[in-house]
Amino acid sequence: MKLIIITFSCIFLLSTTISARTFSDYINPDFTASYLKFIDNFGTFLLSQNKTFKAAIFNPGDQQARFYLCVIHAASNTIIWSANRDGPISDSGKMFLTVRGITIIDEDGDNKWSTPSLKSQVNRLVLTEMGNLVLLDKSNDSLWESFQNPTDTIVIGQRLPVGKSLSSEGDDSNNKQSSKKGGFPVAVAVLLPILGFIIVTAIVFLVWRKLTLSRMKEVKLGKKSPSSGDLDAFYIPGLPARFDYEELEEATDNFKTLIGSGGFGAVYKGVLPDKSVVAVKKIVNIGIQGKKDFCTEIGVIGNIHHVNLVKLKGFCAQGRHRLLVYEYMNRGSLDRTLFGGGPVLEWQERFDVALGTARGLAYLHSGCEQKVIHCDIKPENILLQDQFQAKISDFGLSKLLSSEQSGLFTTMRGTRGYLAPEWLTNSAITEKTDVYSFGMVLLELVSGRKNCYFRSRSHSIDDSNSGGGNSSTSSTPGLVYFPLFALEMHEQGSYLELADPRLEGRVTCEDVEKLVRIALCCVHEEPALRPNMVTVVGMLEGSTPLPHPRIESLNFLRFYGRRFTEASTIAEENGYASMLHQQARDSTSMPSDSLTGRFSYISSQNISGPR
């Protein structure tokens, strides 16, 4: 068998490409000296890059008059494509690679096969790693491909062109032989890996579907039952663990150790089977709003994780029972430590609480995929662990904002004493609403008192609301609005007058000034003038310069203060002092639907005090 390939150089023998001479197709007899030798004894003249496929002049039947231009799968020696299957040549036939394409001629000069007319001159012959024999021009554009002219086999990565069809096996027996190898059919050899891949993919899909359906069953919150008033079943990706009511009943020793309570219900200490200590919130007022708050809490905190956010470890929604399982915070809530009668909270500990709370809020506002507005920042919702590490809790009133939203309109929610002025003006609520509440908490950290405290007839500040310690005298009984007092002391530069008297001088004027200035900036009446929480963190850490509060945006505090004084004076005259005293000590929550229909009657006292 003679093979003529007109090439640039014989150095391309072991490459994946062979180049054609860019001159006339006329083949001079002198060019017989340029005949290309076979790479091996089986007629192979071209290999793919990783030697997966080979191009060869091949005789499948070992007869002198039956030679074909083939592409062969090297490992199985299986023919995947042949050019002249209907016109075999003898061992004296010739193959030419010219600028016009490939031509196969028998010894008598008969043209047995050739590529069709091409749009430009051939520059290279390439065999790809997928088994595609390609003619390329100088611009590396494809002129002709064996994949576009399939015979009886399709391989992985090959598509059957529109209008093309696979031919049957050859016509002769040799060709059939605050396409086989050892009797193994070509189609089976090539299609078996494809079939195996399809089967494995189908099995994986079925297993995944079964696991997904099982998971969806596990996270359904109860069964729809009109008589019991249960939640409709729903699914939230990434939910924390779900507990049976009996498990939590056993973990809390039948809800024996009460560690907190509020309008939502009560919180109990518990121990799970893995010995981890938890706090179990048992929600008792489960109306329509209670169901929404329960779902909100799971949806928000169940998908976010931060060192200054309390971790939701699980939940229970069984029958009429609604419980949330949190990590246990052994020092309880900030209000019990700050306003209680225990050991005084030292200044560095107060600063650490402020910084931790600020970092948690900064993450909610700018570190989550969706911005989270907490809507109820106050000391009761700031929990403390060892070393007074602060973590924000209670996300039942939270609202989510997408990346496209800058604010939202919603009914009033939160706690009196920490509500920003925009709640009164029916303005859009943004993350700056939480900044205002944080500013109020910061003032309470400075003073050690709630932002509204009661001055009794004895002309002394009531010690029961400040956790004991020294008391100062005054000539006027009634409610004292501490944010206004802080503004007045800021204007006078008398910052130590604002410090908790129980600290007994264990704090400097500069330390108090820092927190007071940050707090006053956070409670600016205009939300746009309040810093964001990332900036607040920088101020506390010292990386951002301290701002100067805008007095014109703080004058509303004078109005609030006068209203409280007038209200407390009238109450004093009418014998209601004890009632106001109780109001000043108690915290009143205002859920989203509690003020519906009464918005026009809300006064400044409803917004900022007394607690």
N, C-alpha and C positions, 0 to 999 in steps of 0.2 A: 504494500500500500504506500503510495507516494503522497506526501503532504506538502503543498506550497503555501506559505503564508508570507506575504510581502510586508516586512516590518522595518522600523527604524533601526533596530539592533536586536541581536539574539539575546541580549541580557534580560529581556522581558520574559524569558521562559518560565521562571518560577514566580512571577508576579501575578496579580489578579487581572491585569490588563495586557493587551497586545496592541501596538500602534501600527496604523496603516501608512504606507508611503504616500505622500501628497503629490502624486504625479499621475500621468495617464494610465488608464486601465490596460493599455497594451502590454502584454507580458512577453518580454524579450526572451528568446531561448537561452541567452547568457545568464539569465537569472536562476537557472537551475542550480547554480552554486550557492544560492541563498536559501535553498530548501531548509525548512526548520525541522530539527530532529525532535522526536517524541521525548516527553519527560520520562515515560516509563515504557515497558514492553507491551502495555495494553492500549497504546495509542493516545494516551493523555497528553495534551499540549497546554492546558490552562487549568489552574486551581483557584478556588476562592480564597480569601485572605486567611481563614482559619482551616483551610483544606477540608471543609465540610462537603463541598461539591467540586466536581471536576468536569471539564469539557474534553471530549475524546472522539477519535474516529474508532468506533467500537464494532466488534463482530460478536454478537451474542450467541451465535450458533457454531462458531469455529469453522466456518466455511469460507473459501477464498472469495466468493462472489457476493458476500452479504455483509457489507460494511456501511455504518451509519454515523452521521454527525449527531452526537448525543450529549446531554447533560446528565450526569450520574451522581447519585447520592453515594459518597465515598465509603461510608461505614458499612452499608448494606449492599453496595455495588448494584443499586437499583436504578434503572433508567427512569428519569422523571420527565424527560422531553427528548424528542428526536426530530431532526429536520427532514431527512429524505427517507422516511419510513416506507413510502410507497415507491421509492426509486433507489434501492441499494446499489452500491458501486463495488467493483472488484478491488483486490489489493493493489492494483495499478492505477486506481482512480486518484484524482487530485482535488484538493480544496484550496481556493484562493481567497485571501482577505485583501480587498482593494478599497480604493476611496469610494467605490460605488456599492460596497457591501460584501457579502459572502456568496461564493459560487462553488458548487460541487459538480465536477465533470468526470465522467467515466473514461476509461482508457481509449475508447473509440471516439472521444470528443463530444459525446452526447451530454447535454446539460441536464443533470438529474434534479438539481434544486438550487434556488438562489433567493436572496432576499428581494423584496419588491423595490420599486423605484423610490429613492430616498430624497428628502427635501434639500439636503446639503451633503458635502463630502464627509466621509468617515475619517475619524482621527484615531479612535481607539476601540478595541473589543474588550469588554469587561464581563467578569463572572462574579456576581454578588454573592454574599454569604447566605442568601435565601435561595440561590439556585437559578437566578435570573440572568440569562445571557443577553448582554446589551451592547448595541453599537452607539457610540457617542461621537459628536462632532467636536470642533475645536473649542466651542463654548460649553462643553460638557452637557449639552442638551441631548436627550435620548432621540435617536433616529429610528430604532427598531428594537423590540424586546421579545424574547421567547415567551415571557408571561402573557404578552398580548396575542400570542399564537399557540395556545395550549394544544396538546395532543390527547393523551388519555389519563393525565394525572394532574391533580391540584395539590400544591404543597402549602404549608403554613405561611401566611403573609401574601399569598397569591389570590387575586380576585378574578373570577370568570367575566371577561368583558361582555357588555351587552351585545347580543346577536351572535355570540360565539357558543359553541357546544363542544363537549369532549367527544373525541372519536372513539370507536370501539377498538378492540385489540387488532393488531396487524392482520393482513390477509394471508400471511404465510406462517408456517409452523416455526420457522427460525426466529421471526420477530416475536412470537409468543414466548419462546424460550428466553340748882337751879334748876424483559419485563419481569422475569422471575429469578430468584436466587434460592437454590435448594427447594424449589417448589413453593416458595412463599410469594403470593401475589403482590404486584407493585402497589395496588390501591391499599391493601391492608398494611403494607410496610410504611406507607406515607401517612395514611389517615388514622392509623392506630393511636399515635400520640395526640392527635386532635380529638379523637373520640374520648381518650382518657381524660384530657383536660376538661372537656364538656361534662363528663360524669362527675369529676371531682368538684367542679364549680357548682353543679346542681346539688350535690350532697352538702356542701358548705352553706349554700343558700337555704336549704331546708332546715338545717340545724340552727342557723341564725334566726330564721323566722320562728322556729319553735321557742327558742330562748327569749325572743322579743315578746311574743305573745304571753309567755309565762311571766316575764317581768311586768308587763302591763297589767296582768291580773293582780300581781302583788301590790302594786302601787295605787290601785283603785281605793278611794277613800269611802268605804262603806258601800251598801247597796241602796239603790233608790227606793225609798219607802215613804209614801205620803203620810202614813200614820205616825212614824217616828220623827219626821222632819229632818232626815239625814241629808247630807250634801249629795248632790249628783256625783256619780263616779267621774273622776278626771285623772289625767296623767301629767306629771311634771318631770321632765328629764333630770337626772342627777339628784333625785330625792335622797334625803338621809334615811336611816333605817326606820322601819315601821315596827311598832311594838303592839302586842296584844294588851288589853286593859289588865288582864290577870297578871301579866309579867310586871307591869308597873306597880300594880297593887302589892305584889310580893316584894319588889325592889324598895318600896317606901315603907314596908312593914305596915301595910294598910293605912298609908298616909298619916303616919304617926308624928313626924318631926316637921312642924311648920316653920319655914324660914322667911316667909314674906307673904304679903297679901295686897289686894287692890281691887278696883272695880271689876277687873276681869275674872277674879277668883282668888286662888291661893297657890303658893309655891311650897313644895315639900322636898326635903332631902331624901335621896335614895342611893342605893348601891346596886349596880348591875351585876350579873353573874361573872363578868370578867374583873370584878372588884373595883371598877372605876366608879367614882362618886359623881352623882349627877343632881341637878335641880329639876324637878318635875313640876311644870306649871299646869294646874288643873283648871280649865276654863269652865265657869259655871253659868255665866250670863250669855248663853249661846243663841241669841236672836239672829235675825238676818245679817245685821252688822257684825255680830260675833263670828259668823261663818266666813264673811269676807275677810275680817282681820286675821282669822286662823289661816286661811288660804294664802293671804298676803305674806304672813310671817314665814310660812314654809317656802313659798316661791322666792322670796327675797333672800333670807339668810341661809336657806338650804343650798344656794348656789354660789355664795361668796365666802371667802376665807381671808381673814386678816388677823394679825396678832392683837389688834385693839377692837375686834368685834367678837362678841360672845358666840361660841360655836354651837349650832343646833345639831345635836347628835341623833335625834329621832323624833317621831311623833306617833300619836295613837288616834285613830278615827274609827271607833268601833261602837256601833249602835248610836246612842246619844252622847257618848263620851268623847271629849276633845282634850287631848293633852299634848304638851310640847316638852321635849327632853333636852336640857341644855347641859353644857359642862358646868361643873360646880365652882362657884366663886366663893372662897372660904371667908372673905371679909365682908360679904354682903354688898348692899347698895351704898352709894356715896352719901345719900341723905341720912342714913342711920349713923354713919361715922362722923359726918360734918355737923349735923344738928342734934345728935344724941348726947347722952350724958357720959359717954365713955372717955377714954384718953383723948387729949386734944390732938388734932391732925397737925403735924409740924409743917412749916412753910415749904420745905423741899418736897415733902410728900404731896402737898397741895399742887405744887408746880408740876410734879410728875403726872398727877391725875389730869391736869389741864392739857399737858402735852400729849398724853396718850389718847385722850378724847379727841383732840384736834386731829391727830393722825388718823384715827378711825373715821372721822367725818370726811377728811380729805380723800380717803380711799373710796368712800361711798359716792362722793361727788365727782371724782375724776379718775378713779382707778378701776371701775367696773365697766363691763361692756355696755350696760345701761345705767345712766345716772340714777342714784337712789336718793330721794329726799326723805329723811327720817320722820319729820313732822312732829316729833315729841321728845326733843332733847331736854332732859331735866335730871337732877341728881338721882331720882328713883330709878332711872334707866341707865345709869352708869354704875357698873358693878366692879368690885375691887378684888384682886387676888393678892398673893404674897408680894411683898415689896411694893404694894399699892399700885400694881399694874392695872390700868383702867381698861374696861371693855364695854362697848355700847351694846345695849340689849333692847328687846321689845320693839319689833319692827311691824307690829300689827297695823299701825296707821300709815305706814310708809307708802310713797308713791314712786313709780318708775317713769323715767323720761328716756325716750330714744335719743340717739345722737343728733337727730334733726330737730328735736324740741328744745326750746330755751326756757319754757315754763309751762304751767298748766293752770286751769281753773278748776277748783274743787270746793266742796262745802267745808266749813270750818272744822279743823281737827287739831288736837294738841291739848295742852294743859294751861289753864289760866296762870298768868305770871310769866310765861315764856313765849306767848304768842306775839308775832311780829305785827306792826301796824297795818301791813298790807291786807291782813285778814279782814279789817274793818272796811277798807276801800274797795273790796271786791276786785283786787288786782290779781294778776297772774302770780302763782306761787313758784318760786325758784329755789335753788340751793341756798340763796341768801336768807331764806326763812330759817333754815337751821343755823346759819351764822348768827342771827339775832338771838336765838335761844341759847347758843353757846356763850354769847356775851353775857347774858343774864346769869348763867351758871358760873362764869368766871368771877363776876361780882360777889356771888355767894361764897365762892372759895376764898376770896379776899376777906370777907367780913365774918365768915362763920355763922351767918344768920340767913334766914330766908329773905328774899328781896322786899317783902312787906312784913314788918313786925309791929307788935302792939306796944305802945307806951301807956302804962296804966295810970290811974288817978294819983298814985304815990309819987308821980313825976320821975319814975325810974324805968329803964327799959326792962321789960319782962324777961327774967332770966330763963324761964322755962322754954323759950323758943330759941335761945342761943346756946343751950347746952351747959349753962352754969357759967361761972367766972365773974369778973368784975362787971358792974353796971354803972352807967352814966346817968346823970340827972338832967332833967329838962323841965321847962316851965309849962309845956303844953302836952296834955294826954292825947291819946288817939293813935291812928295808924301812921307809921313812918315808912315812906317809900325810899328804899335805900339807893336805887339808881339815881334819883334826883340828888340825894345827899352826896353820892360819889361825884356827880357832875360839879356840884358846888365846891367840894374839896379839891377837885382837879383845877378849877379856876383859881383857887387860892393857893395851890401848890402844897396843901396840907394832907399829903397822902397817908401818913401814919395814923391820922384820925380814922381812916377806913379799915385798918387792919384789925383782925380778930383780937379783942383784948386778952383772950386766953393765951395768946402767944407771948405776952408779957415781955415785949421788946426783942424777941428772938427773930426779928426780921428787919431789914433795912428799908429806908424810905425809897431807895432806887428799885428794890425788888417789888414793892407795892406799886410804885409808879408804873412799872413795866406792864403788870397785869391790868391795872386800871385803864391805862391808855389803850391797850389792845381791846379791852372789854367795851369801852365807850365807842371805839371805831366800829365794833361789831353790831352795836345797837343803834347806829344811824337810822333815822327815819326813812331815808331813801335807800332802797336795796342796792342801787348801783354804787353808792358810796361805801358800802360795807366791803371789806376785803374778802376774797375767797379763802377757803380753809387751807389751801396749799400755801397761800401767803401768810396766813395766821401761824402755821407750823414754822415757817421761816422766821417770823418775828419772835416766837417763843425760843427757837433754837439759837437765835442771834445772827442768822445769816441774812436777814432782811431788816433794814433800819426801822425803828419804831415810828409810827405815824403820829401826826397831831390830830386829835379828834376835831371834827367840824362842828363848832358850837351851834351854828344856825340849823344844823340837822339834828340837834339834840334838845332843842327848846321844847319839843313835845313832852319831854319828861317833866318839865315844870307844870304843864297842863295836867298830866296824870297825877302829879304829886298834890296839886291843889284839890283835885277831885276827891282824892282819898282823904285828905284832911277834912274837907267839908263833909263828906259822908260819915266819917268817924265822929266828928263833932256833933252832927245831928243825932247819930245813934246814941252817943254818950248822953245827950240831953234827954232822949226818950227812953233811956234805960236799956239800950241794946248792946252795951259794951261787951257783955259776956258772949253774945252771939258773934260779934265781929272778932273777938279774941279767938273764938273757935275757928272762924273762917280763915284767920291768919295762920293758924296752925295746920289746917287740913289742906290737902292737895285735891283739886277738883279737875277731873279729866273731861274733855269736851270732844267726844267722838264725832265722826263726820256727819251724822244725821241728827245730833242732839239739839241743834239750833235751827233746824229747818222750820220755816214759817215765822221765825222770831228775829230775823236778821236786823230789821229796822230798829229794834229796841236794844241792840248791843251797845254798851258804853265803853269808855276807856277802862273802867273798872273790870269789865268782863275780860278784857284783853290781857292786862298786865298785873292785876292783883285785886284783892289779896289772895294768896294761895290757900 
